[in-house]
């Protein structure tokens, strides 16, 4: 049998036979069923599918936020599924960025302090200056001292993008990043997300219901009932 770790040296991310089963009132419920995939360094992939298809569950497993019932995940050459909770958290701090639909900014911290937080977790030498540069890079240099309650939805998401990219992660996970934004604001946010992806060379794993957005990625992975239905190039209609 090949050593999967040797195969992941050219991959930013790899999943092997991932399954997730939970207990429900009706008995065991399989949310994810034998999912395998490989994502190259710098690749942009979109995971699409209807609600309940398993997209966010897959994202959580790939990021090490949850553990599968069975199967394995490698991130930046490290087997996430072999690590304990502290080990997974340490790996995420250095290798992973997140952008969520609901922003997940800390209300008691300013925009600058929110962006500084991941830098401080990895003991960065100049967290304040680096965070200020990151905020300027998303057009929010003048909003550094504002709290989340003083920012619009689009501004909050731009702070979240700055926070996600500030540690120059190997992989950035974005779960419905425009879901709470109007179309114009969402387009602005997506342009920033893709621009910073190009500048940093980060691998981007994007979950979305929006096929038009997904087609801007290098590859589309369509989920249906906990399985990958059809990986397809971004220029093709899903399911064809």
Residue, then its C-alpha position, 0 to 999 in steps of 0.5 A: x500500500x502506498x504511503x498517503x503522506x508521501x502523496x500529499x507532499x504535492x497536495x495542500x489538502x487530502x481526504x481519504x474515505x471520509x464518513x460522518x455518522x451521527x445519532x438521531x431520534x430515528x437512529x444513525x444518520x450518515x451525513x458524509x459517506x466515503x468522500x475522498x479528494x485531493x487539492x493542490x497547492x494554490x488551487x481554488x475549489x468550490x464545493x456546491x450542493x443543496x442544503x443538507x448535502x454535506x458541504x459544511x460538514x465536509x469543510x469542518x472535517x477538512x479544517x480539523x474542526x470536527x473528526x470523522x467517524x472514519x477516514x483520514x485528512x492530511x493538511x499541509x502534509x500533516x495527518x489532522x485525524x491523527x492529532x489530538x484537539x490541541x494538535x489540530x488547533x496548533x496546526x490550524x493556527x499556522x496553516x488555516x484561515x477561515x471566512x464564514x457567512x456570519x463573520x465571527x468577529x469578536x464584538x469587544x475587539x476593534x477591527x485591528x484587534x480582530x486581525x491581530x488575534x491570529x498573529x498573536x496566537x502564533x507569537x508573531x513579532x509585529x502583530x499590530x503593524x502586520x494587521x494594519x497592513x492587512x486592513x489597508x489591503x482590504x481597503x479598511x485602513x481608516x476603520x482600524x479602530x472601529x468595533x464590529x457594531x460600527x461596521x457594515x456587513x461588507x466591512x465586517x466580511x472584509x475584516x474577516x478576510x484580512x484576519x484569514x489571510x494575515x498569517x498567510x495560511x496554506x489553506x483558506x476555507x470560506x463557508x458561504x462568504x457572501x450569504x449575508x450580503x447584498x449582490x453588489x457588496x458580495x461581489x466586492x467581497x469576492x473580488x477581494x477574496x480572489x485577489x488576496x488568494x492570487x497575491x498569497x498563493x493560498x489554496x482556497x476551498x469555497x462552499x457556496x450555493x451560488x453556481x456563478x461564484x463557483x464557476x470562478x474557481x478552478x474546479x467544482x465539487x458537487x455534493x449530493x446526499x453526503x457524497x461527491x456527485x461529480x467533480x467538474x471543471x469550473x466552466x461546465x454545468x454541474x451534473x452534466 
